[in-house]
Amino acid sequence: MKITFCSAILLAASMAIFASCGEGQGAEETKTDSTTIAQNTDTGSTQQDTIKIHGSIEFTAADGLVITADSYEILPGEKYILLCHQAGYSRGEYVETAKKLNEMGYNCLAIDQRSGEACNGVVNETARRAKEQKKKTGYLDAGQDIVAAIDYIYNHSQHPVVVVGSSYSAALALKIAKNNNKVSAVAVFSPGEYLKGINLQKEISGLNIPVFATSSKEEANDVATLLSGIADDKKTLFAPSGAGDHGSQVLWESAPDHNEYWTAFSDFLDKVSTPQ
């Protein structure tokens, strides 16, 4: 796998508010200006697995497409979370969420999948490249981008990954997790039967790792049905007391029920983050 570190170490932050995510709501983003080499400031060495890697990175999918991702690495170790966006969005879906997860002690990698556009002022660079190279950009085509990201994190940390999916990427996360031993748990926000030609409910039946699934209140019954083939002791289903919303934007501070979602999500992460 080809890996290029485009920026690293420390963030010099300036705050900006961006108004739209495809058709979603805005969120606050910290823009970053960082050095262009991952380097240990004490020794001058490039010991990638013993320093903080914080900024934009690139790696390749199985078909050779370069994937852009934002690394929010606070301390190399086993607590890694992969963040995958919903339709029409980009890695910008997680500019706020990743920082909060950092505060909780988790390293994060937010990726641009080839199916998407922009979010919070962050353009989906993977999707841009895919269109330029005339590659297919359907939901299923984006599965290889998520697999490549799982491989990147696993090879970097030597620990299984918690995968977070939003809408169509939630469906992909469940499908991929069924047969991928590099995934330790999945947290899915508004998963559904979004994958053309695949009966996801049947496909993920018997999934044997911890699953956290949530959605808007309106979507809750459909999500429960989708996950009905997963044992009760392996899944946590959560619906908010209010209306909620679709996808992981429910974690944004602008979302009315974000505190409820965060409490449930945090409880799940606490349970699955103990090293094996």
ABEGO torsion letter per residue (X at the ends): XBBBBABBEBBBBBBBBBABBEABBBBBBBBBBBBABBBBAAAGBBBAAABBBBEBBBBBBAAGBBBBBBBBBABBEABBBBBBBBBGBBAAAAAAAAAAAAAAGBBBBBBBBABEBBBGGBBBAAAAAAAAAGBBABAAAAAAAAAAAAAAAAAAAGBBBBBBBBEAAAAAAAAAAAABAABABBBBBGBBBABBGBBAAAAABGBABBBBBBBBAAAAAAAAAAAAABBAAABBBBBBABAEBBEAAAABAABAAAAAAAAAAAAAAAAAABBX
